[in-house]
Amino acid sequence: MFHTPNISITELQAEAIGLPLLTADTLGKKEDELADLKKAIQKAKDMFAIQGIVTGAIESVYQASRIQKLCDEIGISCINPLWHKNQVELLKEIIEEKFEVIISGVSAYPFDESWLGRKIDLKTVKELEDLQVKYKINPAGEGGEFESLVLDGPDELFKKRIELVETKIQEAKRFKWSIT
């Protein structure tokens, strides 16, 4: 349900955008983690008077349906603006909108260590599109093939840019390789 590679950068992302950050711990046990998420969303509603949650779900019915259910229980809206968008077109839109995104974790063939740190640009999108045809991967990594990390975005959204000063590649249990 949750993606944890480079979770430590979430604090920097919140600062770069200028939004408060509320964190909560979970052991990540299937279904139990939803109770932890529900508590965190309720706390956000109480602290910040949020009226809804915006997800990044593109294809994952598992994630989208569970978050929708939690929002219904709490009495807030659930908005899924990327839902069922063409993944290649979505990647191109991200580039056009001036988001700087890199690949930060890989966990499926044909991705290997050489993909880590690669900026998602038009050349990368073309390669991902070709891999979609050849290997049936999700070009936006929606199937867990890879993880991405947003470092910057449009000026009206990002007040600051995240710069990776030092990185290291490590093998992880859940992911074949990740960049930290």
C-alpha positions as a printed Julia matrix, in Angstrom:
180×3 Matrix{Float64}:
   0.0    0.0     0.0
   2.82   2.4     0.84
   5.96   3.24   -1.1
   8.91   3.84    1.16
  12.01   4.29   -1.02
  13.53   7.68   -0.24
  10.76   8.47    2.24
  13.22  10.69    4.09
  13.03  13.16    1.21
   9.31  13.7     1.82
  10.18  16.33    4.41
  12.25  18.21    1.83
   9.45  17.92   -0.73
   6.94  19.41    1.72
   9.35  22.25    2.45
  10.0   22.83   -1.26
   6.27  23.1    -1.92
   5.56  25.04    1.26
   3.08  22.63    2.81
   2.92  21.24    6.34
   3.86  17.59    6.7
   2.1   15.12    8.96
   3.81  11.76    9.39
   2.66   8.53   10.99
   4.31   5.19   11.61
   3.03   1.84   10.39
   4.44  -1.65   10.38
   3.11  -1.98    6.84
   1.11  -5.14    7.54
  -1.5   -5.68    4.84
  -4.86  -4.23    5.87
  -3.55  -3.23    9.36
  -1.72  -0.38    7.68
  -5.08   1.03    6.62
  -6.03   1.65   10.25
  -2.78   3.6    10.65
  -3.53   5.59    7.51
  -7.08   6.29    8.67
  -5.76   7.7    11.97
  -3.31   9.92   10.07
  -5.99  11.21    7.7
  -8.34  11.88   10.6
  -5.56  13.75   12.4
  -4.92  15.84    9.25
  -8.64  16.61    9.05
  -8.67  17.69   12.7
  -5.42  19.71   12.55
  -5.7   21.32    9.14
  -9.42  21.06    8.32
  -8.64  19.18    5.11
 -11.66  18.46    2.97
 -10.15  15.76    0.8
  -7.24  13.61   -0.28
  -5.62  13.74   -3.72
  -4.01  10.46   -4.76
  -1.44   9.69   -7.43
  -3.11   6.4    -8.36
  -3.06   5.68  -12.08
  -4.02   2.01  -12.33
  -3.88   0.5    -8.84
  -7.42  -0.45   -7.91
  -6.01  -1.85   -4.65
  -4.72   1.55   -3.53
  -7.48   3.71   -5.0
 -10.35   1.66   -3.57
  -8.86   1.51   -0.09
  -8.13   5.23    0.08
 -11.62   5.97   -1.29
 -13.14   3.77    1.44
 -11.14   5.55    4.17
 -12.18   8.95    2.85
 -15.83   7.86    2.78
 -15.57   6.67    6.39
 -13.95   9.94    7.51
 -16.32  12.09    5.46
 -13.87  13.77    3.08
 -13.46  13.72   -0.7
 -11.07  11.45   -2.57
  -9.76  12.87   -5.84
  -7.83  10.72   -8.32
  -6.79  13.13  -11.11
  -4.44  10.65  -12.8
  -6.86   7.72  -12.77
  -6.67   5.69  -15.99
  -4.61   8.31  -17.81
  -2.43   6.97  -20.59
   0.89   6.49  -18.8
   3.09   7.58  -21.7
   1.03  10.74  -22.18
   1.15  11.37  -18.44
   4.96  11.16  -18.44
   5.1   13.61  -21.35
   2.74  15.94  -19.49
   4.98  15.8   -16.4
   7.92  16.87  -18.56
   5.91  19.64  -20.27
   4.79  20.97  -16.87
   8.47  21.26  -15.85
   8.59  18.56  -13.19
  12.04  17.13  -12.57
  11.68  13.45  -11.79
  14.32  10.75  -11.52
  14.15   6.98  -11.24
  15.11   6.14   -7.67
  14.46   2.4    -7.41
  14.21  -0.57   -9.76
  12.74  -3.96   -9.02
  11.88  -5.74  -12.25
  13.52  -6.87  -15.46
  14.67  -5.22  -17.71
  15.55  -2.44  -15.27
  18.96  -2.57  -13.68
  21.31  -0.34  -11.73
  21.99   1.81  -14.84
  18.46   3.24  -14.58
  19.03   4.7   -11.11
  19.2    8.47  -11.05
  18.06   8.72  -14.65
  16.0   11.82  -15.31
  12.6   11.2   -16.85
  12.92  13.15  -20.09
  11.57  12.54  -23.59
  14.4   10.09  -24.39
  13.61   8.07  -21.25
   9.88   8.15  -22.02
  10.57   6.73  -25.49
  12.65   3.93  -23.95
   9.9    3.19  -21.43
   7.33   3.15  -24.22
   9.46   0.63  -26.14
   9.82  -1.52  -23.0
   6.05  -1.41  -22.54
   5.61  -2.97  -25.98
   8.42  -5.49  -25.57
   7.95  -6.55  -21.92
   4.44  -5.31  -21.02
   5.78  -3.05  -18.25
   3.86  -0.05  -16.97
   5.79   2.93  -18.39
   5.07   5.04  -15.3
   6.2    2.23  -12.99
   2.64   1.69  -11.77
   3.22  -2.06  -11.57
   6.12  -1.58   -9.15
   8.77  -2.01  -11.85
  10.49   1.16  -10.67
  10.09   4.01   -8.22
  10.48   7.68   -9.01
  11.38  10.77   -7.03
  10.21  14.35   -7.7
  12.99  16.89   -7.17
  11.41  20.02   -8.64
   8.37  21.29  -10.43
   6.65  24.36  -11.82
   7.45  27.65  -10.06
   3.83  28.15   -9.03
   4.03  24.91   -7.03
   7.67  24.53   -5.96
   9.26  27.35   -3.95
  12.57  25.46   -3.75
  14.38  22.76   -5.72
  15.73  19.6    -4.12
  19.31  18.91   -5.08
  20.85  15.51   -4.42
  24.32  16.36   -3.18
  25.44  12.84   -2.36
  23.85   9.55   -3.36
  24.69   5.9    -2.99
  23.29   2.84   -4.66
  22.23   0.05   -2.38
  20.6   -3.3    -2.71
  17.39  -3.51   -0.72
  15.13  -6.36    0.35
  11.99  -5.05   -1.31
  13.67  -3.41   -4.27
  16.45  -4.76   -6.33
  18.31  -1.44   -6.27
  17.57   2.0    -4.99
  19.35   5.32   -4.84
  19.61   7.11   -1.5
